[in-house]
Amino acid sequence: CEIPGSGDKVLPLLSRLVPPLKQALMSKDKEVVKGAFRAIQALSNSIKSHLNPHLKLILAPFSKWLNNATTKDLVQSTLHVLEENGHKEAYQQIKKKIPTYTSICG
């Protein structure tokens, strides 16, 4: 879900938002992790490719959750949102961290 005009408000705070998102992805609490994935999707929808420079910081924990039956679909959909919004650059970063990822953009 995207709130009109939210991207302009989020961009100045982006570098302060990424570390807590990464921490949430490393949590052992699956509900916290699921919330982090949903937040990353919303953030990506809001700021599009502006998230690309920060992807290497948040993609590392994705693999762990990709292999978990309860979070796999959410991880896949988050990766798809990141690729859709971040285009080729996002795809390349995703592929470096998750070699088994298959592009949705063909």
N, C-alpha and C positions, 0 to 999 in steps of 0.2 A: 504494500500500500504506500502510495506516495502522497505527501502533503505538498500542495503547490507552494513554491518559494522556499521550501525547507532546505534545499541544496545550498543556497546562498548563506543561510544561517549556520549550517553544519560545517561548511568548508573551513572556516577559521578555527574550529575546534577539533578537526579531524585528527591531528597528531596527538591530541589528548584522549581521544576516544578509542584509538587502536589498542593501546596496552591493556586496558581493562577487558576489551573483547577477547584478546589473546588469553588473558588470565581465565576468563570464563570458559573458553574452549578447553582449557587444561584442567578444569574442575572434574571431580569424580561424581558430582551430582548431575545426573542426566537431564534434569529439568533446567538447571542452569545452562548446560551446554546447548540444549534445544533453544532456549531463549537467546543465546548468543548467535546461533545460526539464523534465527528469525531477525534479529537486530542487524546482522550483516546483510541480509537480503534487503531489508528496508533501507539501510545506509547506501547500498549499491544502487538501488532504484532511485534514490534521492540525488546522489552525486555522480552517478555513472562512472566514467573512466577516471575520475579524480581519485578513486580508491586504488587504482593500479599500483602506484608507488608504495603502497602499504601492504600489498598482497603477500609479499614474501614473509612478512611478520605474522600474518594470521593464517596462512595456509598450512604451516607445519603440523598443527594438531589435527587437521582434517583427516589424514590417513587413519589415525586411530579410530575415529568415529565412523569412518566409511566401512570398517569391518565389523561394526556393531549392528545387529539386526534391528534394534529399536531406533537407531539414528541414521541408518544408511540412506533412506529416501530423502530425509531432510538435508543431509550432506550433499547428495546428488543435485537436489533442486537448488541449493545454495551455490554450488559450483556452476550450474547452468545460468543462474541469475548473474553471477560475477562475469561469466564469459559473454553473455548477451550485452551487458552494460559496459564491459571493459574491452570488448572486441578482441582483436588478434593479440594484443599485448597481454591481456588477462589470460587468454588461452595458453600462451607460451609459458607464463609463470605457473599456471595450474599444472601444465604438463611436466614442468621441471620437478614439482613437488609430488605430483601424483601421476606417474607414468602410464597408469592404466586408464586414465580419464579419456573419454571419447567426446569429441566436440559435438555440440548440438547445432552448430552453424554450418555443418557440411563441409 
